Structures are given as C-alpha cells and as structure tokens.
C-alpha cells in the first residue's frame, strides 16, 4: 500500500496533512496529480486559515488556491498581509464564507472600507474582528459592521484613527454580547464613548482605552460606578 492509497479524509487529512505547514502542503500539491487532488480537497475543508507566518511570502494565486473553494472557513487570520492583500482578493473569501466567526486583518494596510462592508454583508455570524493598525477604517464602516453583525463579542480597532464616539455607541448599542473592546490610541474617542459603553455594554468584561487622551478620569469613575450598581 502506498501513501495515497490510505483513506484521504479519515486518515491523511486528519492525521497527516493537519501537521504540515503551508510550505509543505504546497510542495505536496506539486508532487503528482493525485497529491494535488488530495491537498486541494484538504484546502476545501479547512475551517481555520492562518497565513500570518507567510504574510510576506504568499502570493495572491496561492491564497486563492487555499481559500476560493472553501465555504467552511470559520477563522481567518491575515495579520500584516500588507503587500498583496487587496479588497478584491479578500472580498472573494468573505462572499463565500457565511460561517466565518473570527477574522484578523490587523496591519493589512492595502485594504479599505470596502473590505469591512463586504465582511458585514456576507458574514452575519461574525463574533470576533481584529483591525488593529487599519488606519483606513472609517467610523461609518464600523457602524455598518455593528449593524449587520449583532453577535460580535470581541472587537479590536486599536490605532484606527477615524473611529469616533458615534461608531463606539453604534457598536455597543447593537452588539449586546460584546465582551472585549479595544479603542486604544484612538483620538476620536472621548468621555462620550466611555459613558455609552457603561450604559449599553452589560456583557463587557474588558475595555482598552490606553492612549485615548480625550478620556478623563471623571468618565472612567462614572462608568465604574454604573457597573458596580448592576
């Protein structure tokens, strides 16, 4: 019996391919026709896609091969994919990923609001979104995300400079399950955001406002008192 004669989904996928890194998977894909079919089928069934380690080396073609025929993705990690990831490329994935629960686009500098709006309209089950250092993110796009993804529990918009009090209020008003919110280093966040959080985000366990220079000690004390009285 040869390697490719073993059951693909029950044995090779679950006990062999799952332990290979992305580079090894693409090497296997090029070995022969049957190996190519084996890896492509594996890609189609992956629920977690993380290209962080390969962010500066993976090509658009390789990423599309990894994601385009997979409608089962639940966790997508794209941290620091600066050079090649565009709205069009990520939009193809979002439109085919209705099951997506977690996405990390932190540091993806070539994207725009179009990506977040596509995410909002395509992935209603989204629970966690990380957009740290996405300076292109607008307050309006964050509002659209909050309006479409009411199940959000974890939101990180650190250093997203256009986020403001209105966006924070929209988020905490729409997303009642929100447990973590980071608006660290966002100038547009003021006392109004902290008060909105304290009045609306009953499930929140952590609020990161480090570097929010327009937030006063007074609003933090007020928020603390409100939460203590619950």
Steps between C-alpha positions, in 0.01 A plus 500: 500500500630844407450831679217621274316167534415582861154650564530868419249671727504258795875439514714731286306820566447448871830339595760608244417821311384677815861484626656648185571870465387697199829466315496122535138482385582689181802276442278193535247657265766510227613138546251334267142521376351297785697694761366822346144370535569392859626843606230691311232294674669570833502874429129487419422360845725714723305694761804699611727693261799684647760650265664730755836324487497514120354850470800640312558196279165359393370605157148594398480183292600281792252673730220450252587133468488478877163672543291539186319164507454491876165611640570352844756750633421610855830661599707715263828656615668743259718705733743732321414386147602842372653448157250287313162490677243725329128567536426283196700204627358499853151578370501170308558318828241692702226446243558125522536479880160532661625286792785738589525568875846656540704723271828678568598765245734692730770684309350432156577846368384459138138436591220755528149540637380285209646192671320568828172573324532175307574319827192655658267399218641150450583366848205553739632243752821694562601510869858629505662764281851639541588812302798634693702756303247507215525877466266494200200388708229766518242552769226435243642160408518398866137605543405285199682202653321547832163526328546175307691288754308533825673193644839669525677416826857619441594817311849649472529831313822620662661787309207524258514875509166585336293307753297739714239515775212441259659176375567376853143577604363320193716199580404464866134571427469237228731230640362400838733200531815713471754390761823666383555836333831670426498860378857551611680802349188639330483879526131514406399311814390729783305480824184448294628160386576386854156606620334327202690182581403511866130547420468250217768228519382293794696193390829686457785370716790699354527848347842615377525879484876531539622805310152655467613845608154655488356259757497648849529334838151632578330293228692190604384544860142550383515187290643304790218617726235402246643151460533456875129574545390228256 
